[in-house]
Amino acid sequence: MREYHFSCGNSTRGAVGLCGIVRAQNRAGALRTVRRALRELAGQCGEIGLQPPDGSIAYINVYVSPENVRPAEIECVRRGRSQ
């Protein structure tokens, strides 16, 4: 297994960024894993709800489009630990 880092968006220059590391046999497997995880975490419209710290905000949702995560956004970081 290898660890693959994915990075989508750019919160340094834009409003939203998303990144993480997944373990997979190859880049194609990493892409499938990232897309599946985002679909499972998101609601029906792709929303992921954030919990505001107090009651002054009704809700904050971040929207994701798992099908738009591309192979170019995933790079191999290192060989992961055997499990």
C-alpha distance (Angstrom), angle and dihedral (degrees) to the residues before:
residue distance angle dihedral
M1 . . .
R2 3.76 . .
E3 3.76 130.7 .
Y4 3.79 116.2 -121.4
H5 3.79 123.4 -163.9
F6 3.79 117.1 -149.4
S7 3.79 125.8 -165.5
C8 3.79 125.2 -176.1
G9 3.76 126.7 176.4
N10 3.78 122.9 -1.9
S11 3.79 120.2 -103.7
T12 3.81 90.3 -177.5
R13 3.81 91.7 66.5
G14 3.79 102.3 13.5
A15 3.76 137.7 40.1
V16 3.81 99.6 -97.7
G17 3.79 138.2 32.0
L18 3.79 132.2 172.5
C19 3.79 128.9 -164.2
G20 3.78 141.7 157.3
I21 3.78 146.4 142.9
V22 3.81 124.8 -105.6
R23 3.79 130.9 -176.1
A24 3.80 117.4 -128.5
Q25 3.80 142.4 143.3
N26 3.83 92.9 -111.5
R27 3.81 144.2 -10.5
A28 3.80 93.0 -84.1
G29 3.80 90.2 53.8
A30 3.80 90.6 46.9
L31 3.79 90.4 52.7
R32 3.82 91.7 50.2
T33 3.81 90.5 48.1
V34 3.82 93.8 50.4
R35 3.80 93.1 46.9
R36 3.81 92.9 46.9
A37 3.81 93.0 48.1
L38 3.80 92.4 50.0
R39 3.82 91.6 48.4
E40 3.82 90.4 50.3
L41 3.81 93.9 47.1
A42 3.79 95.8 45.5
G43 3.77 128.4 75.7
Q44 3.78 127.9 -121.1
C45 3.82 93.4 -72.0
G46 3.82 95.5 40.4
E47 3.79 93.8 -94.5
I48 3.79 125.5 149.1
G49 3.79 111.1 -166.3
L50 3.78 121.3 -137.6
Q51 3.79 120.5 -153.3
P52 3.81 110.3 -126.3
P53 3.82 113.4 -140.0
D54 3.80 94.7 -123.5
G55 3.79 141.4 17.2
S56 3.81 97.4 -94.1
I57 3.83 92.7 90.3
A58 3.80 119.7 61.2
Y59 3.82 93.9 -156.9
I60 3.79 144.9 -32.7
N61 3.80 120.5 -152.4
V62 3.79 128.4 -174.6
Y63 3.80 113.6 -156.3
V64 3.80 123.7 -145.1
S65 3.80 133.5 -171.8
P66 3.81 106.3 -155.8
E67 3.81 92.5 -173.7
N68 3.81 88.7 60.7
V69 3.81 94.5 60.5
R70 3.81 103.0 108.1
P71 3.82 132.5 -158.0
A72 3.83 89.4 -113.2
E73 3.82 88.1 66.4
I74 3.79 92.5 60.4
E75 3.79 125.5 73.5
C76 3.79 131.9 176.9
V77 3.77 110.0 -108.3
R78 3.80 103.6 179.6
R79 3.73 144.0 -45.3
G80 3.79 107.6 -73.2
R81 3.77 126.9 -133.6
S82 3.79 117.2 -84.2
Q83 3.77 115.3 -105.4
